[in-house]
């Protein structure tokens, strides 16, 4: 049983390990070492172990016997399966929540996405991928949470984390399109237009799927 300190530290360890995975600092195929992570985060091994078990349950880590836990190497089939389920769920949730998502939060996200695009245009450079990923998480989380179904939100979050291993960072050519697609989703949600919100969400997820297929099949 975790003591009070470990209970407090386990979620922190979870978020920090998750960031290592999603940022690519710990790429697919790498083994995670409890002792090394504990030293890196200046924690005991107990909250690290608990965080690793959580990530294993979400499908981001796989157990390799005595070697420990490994960052999952997503096969094309895994990615397409996860995106297919997202394509079934998230447009329906967008339709369901149109007009009921926090307007202030949506407007703030809209401004942030527009700023990302303007910054890319001014510098003739790419979109800040880390910021784009952060805003992406915030928008999708805001929408799924607005449905008021904790199990549904958890399923969508798990699927998104599985596909995020191969997302904006691996598809830089998608970054600006992703921002524009998110702005379309936000506009439809603010207008309370469920059909348009659903269609915009479907276009976004389908665009990610097609880009992943194109990238992996030309390797």
Residue pairs with C-beta under 8 A, 6 or more apart in sequence:
2 10
2 46
2 47
2 50
6 44
6 46
6 47
6 50
7 47
9 43
9 44
9 47
10 46
10 47
10 50
10 51
10 54
11 51
12 41
12 43
12 47
13 37
13 41
13 43
13 47
13 48
13 50
13 51
14 50
14 51
14 54
14 55
16 41
17 26
17 32
17 37
17 48
17 51
17 52
17 55
18 55
18 60
18 161
19 25
20 26
21 55
21 60
21 71
21 165
22 133
22 161
22 164
22 165
23 130
23 169
24 169
26 32
26 71
27 71
28 71
28 72
28 73
28 74
28 165
29 70
29 71
29 73
30 70
30 71
31 64
31 67
31 68
31 69
31 70
32 52
32 61
32 68
32 69
32 70
32 71
33 68
34 45
34 48
34 49
34 52
34 68
35 45
37 43
37 48
37 52
38 44
38 45
38 48
41 48
52 61
52 69
55 61
55 69
56 62
56 63
56 69
58 158
58 161
58 162
59 72
59 158
59 162
60 71
60 72
60 161
60 162
60 165
61 69
61 70
61 71
61 72
62 69
62 70
62 72
63 69
63 70
64 70
71 165
72 78
72 162
72 165
74 162
74 163
74 165
74 166
76 212
76 213
76 216
76 217
78 162
79 162
79 163
79 166
79 209
79 212
79 216
80 209
80 212
80 213
82 159
82 162
82 163
83 163
83 205
83 208
83 209
83 212
84 209
85 159
86 156
86 159
86 160
86 163
86 205
87 202
87 205
87 206
87 209
89 152
89 155
89 156
89 159
90 140
90 143
90 144
90 156
90 201
90 205
91 197
91 198
91 199
91 201
91 202
91 205
92 198
93 143
93 144
93 147
93 152
93 156
93 201
94 143
94 185
94 188
94 189
94 194
94 197
94 198
94 200
94 201
95 194
95 195
95 197
95 198
96 147
96 194
97 143
97 146
97 147
97 189
97 197
98 188
98 189
98 191
98 192
98 193
98 194
98 196
98 197
98 198
99 189
99 191
99 192
99 194
100 146
101 142
101 143
101 146
101 189
102 142
102 146
103 190
105 138
105 142
106 139
106 142
106 186
106 189
106 190
107 190
109 135
109 138
109 139
109 142
109 182
109 186
110 183
110 186
110 187
110 190
112 131
112 135
113 135
113 179
113 182
113 183
113 186
114 183
116 127
116 128
116 131
116 132
116 135
116 179
117 127
117 176
117 179
117 180
119 127
119 128
120 126
120 127
120 175
120 176
126 172
126 175
126 176
127 175
127 176
127 178
127 179
129 168
129 169
129 172
129 175
132 168
132 175
132 178
132 179
133 164
133 167
133 168
133 169
135 182
136 168
136 178
136 182
137 160
139 182
139 185
139 186
140 156
140 160
141 153
141 157
143 185
143 189
143 201
144 152
144 153
144 156
144 157
145 153
147 153
163 208
163 212
166 212
167 208
168 174
168 175
168 178
170 215
171 208
171 211
171 212
171 215
173 211
174 207
174 208
174 211
177 207
178 204
178 207
178 208
181 200
181 203
181 204
181 207
182 204
184 200
184 203
184 204
185 197
185 200
185 201
185 204
187 196
187 200
188 194
188 196
188 197
188 199
188 200
189 197
